Structures are given as C-alpha cells and as structure tokens.
C-alpha cells in the first residue's frame, strides 16, 4: 500500500495542518489513479482526535482542503473515494500511529527546545 501523508506540523511555530479527506483523495487520484482507501467516517474521527491531541500540546491545527490547481487537473476524473479494501483498517491504523508518534516526538522536541 502507498504511504498517505495526512498533514504536517511545525513545532517551532506551534502550527499543524491536517488534510481533509477530499485533499487526501485528490492526491491519491493524481498519483495512484484511484481514490484514497479510507473510510470517510473513520477518517473524520481520526481528524477530530488528531486536532484534540495537537491542541492539548499547544499546537494550532487547521484543516486544509485540496488545492485549486490539483482539483483543476483532476476535473476530468470522477471524484469519488474508493471503497475500503480488506486491509484499509490496518492501513488507517498504521498511518494514524505513525502520525501520532511523529506528532508526539515533534511536540516533545518543541517542548524541550523551548527551555
């Protein structure tokens, strides 16, 4: 399965940007010629938890939709999220764990570097 980047953070500025499902789906359709293998309900739940987690560490999290130029390049394709595959839950869990580990590491680094 491909790696899906669902956001990034800047511990120095205390900001984070999470990508909406539409943004992740558009990138998947551009790069892999298929929709993102994510369950919309589970992804929405993940975004809420990620925003809460980041906020607890003083990070300002924003949600980013797909860029206009990306959507324009995909206008000929039918916008749809691919149905979850049998391993979609595993992929989502691993992606969420990797993101959370990265966020925790960055938050701890930010905390210790500020002292």
C-alpha positions in Angstrom: 0.0 0.0 0.0 1.2 3.5 -0.7 2.1 5.9 2.1 -0.6 8.6 2.6 0.5 11.9 4.1 -2.4 13.4 6.0 -0.7 16.5 7.4 2.4 18.2 8.7 3.4 20.3 11.7 5.8 23.0 12.5 6.9 22.6 16.2 8.8 25.9 16.1 5.7 27.9 15.2 3.3 25.7 17.1 1.2 25.1 14.0 -0.1 22.0 12.3 -2.1 21.4 9.1 -4.2 18.3 8.6 -5.5 17.4 5.2 -9.2 16.8 4.6 -10.4 13.5 3.1 -11.1 15.4 -0.1 -7.5 16.6 -0.2 -6.0 13.1 0.5 -8.4 11.6 -2.0 -7.4 14.1 -4.7 -3.7 13.4 -4.1 -4.3 9.6 -4.4 -6.3 10.0 -7.6 -3.5 12.1 -9.1 -0.6 9.8 -8.0 -2.1 6.4 -7.9 -5.1 6.7 -10.3 -7.5 5.5 -7.6 -9.3 7.1 -4.7 -8.0 7.0 -1.1 -8.6 3.6 0.6 -10.0 5.3 3.7 -13.4 5.0 5.4 -14.9 8.6 5.5 -16.4 8.1 9.0 -13.2 6.7 10.4 -11.1 9.4 8.8 -13.4 12.1 10.3 -13.0 10.5 13.7 -9.2 10.4 13.3 -9.1 14.1 12.3 -11.1 15.0 15.4 -8.8 13.0 17.6 -5.7 14.4 16.0 -6.9 18.0 16.4 -7.6 17.4 20.1 -4.2 15.7 20.6 -2.4 18.6 18.9 -4.4 21.2 20.8 -3.5 19.5 24.1 0.1 20.2 23.3 -0.5 23.8 22.4 -0.4 23.3 18.6 -2.8 25.3 16.4 -4.3 22.8 14.0 -6.0 23.7 10.8 -7.8 21.6 8.2 -6.7 22.0 4.6 -8.8 21.2 1.6 -7.4 20.3 -1.8 -5.6 23.0 -3.7 -7.5 24.5 -6.6 -4.8 23.6 -9.1 -4.9 20.0 -8.1 -8.7 19.9 -8.4 -8.5 21.6 -11.8 -6.1 18.9 -13.0 -8.5 16.2 -11.8 -11.6 17.8 -13.2 -11.9 15.2 -16.0 -11.9 12.3 -13.4 -14.9 11.3 -11.4 -14.3 12.4 -7.9 -15.0 9.5 -5.5 -13.4 7.8 -2.6 -12.6 4.2 -3.3 -14.4 1.8 -1.1 -12.3 0.5 1.8 -10.3 -2.6 1.0 -9.9 -5.6 3.3 -6.7 -4.0 4.7 -8.0 -0.4 4.8 -8.4 -0.6 8.5 -4.9 -1.8 9.0 -3.5 0.9 6.7 -5.5 3.6 8.5 -4.4 2.3 11.9 -0.7 2.2 10.9 -0.9 5.7 9.3 -2.6 7.1 12.4 0.0 5.5 14.7 2.9 6.9 12.6 1.3 10.4 12.6 0.7 10.3 16.3 4.2 9.1 17.0 5.6 11.9 14.8 3.4 14.5 16.4 4.3 13.3 19.9 8.0 13.3 19.0 7.8 16.8 17.5 5.8 18.1 20.4 8.3 16.8 22.9 11.2 18.2 20.9 9.4 21.5 20.7 8.8 21.4 24.5 12.4 20.7 25.4 13.8 23.1 22.8 11.8 26.0 24.3 13.6 25.6 27.7 
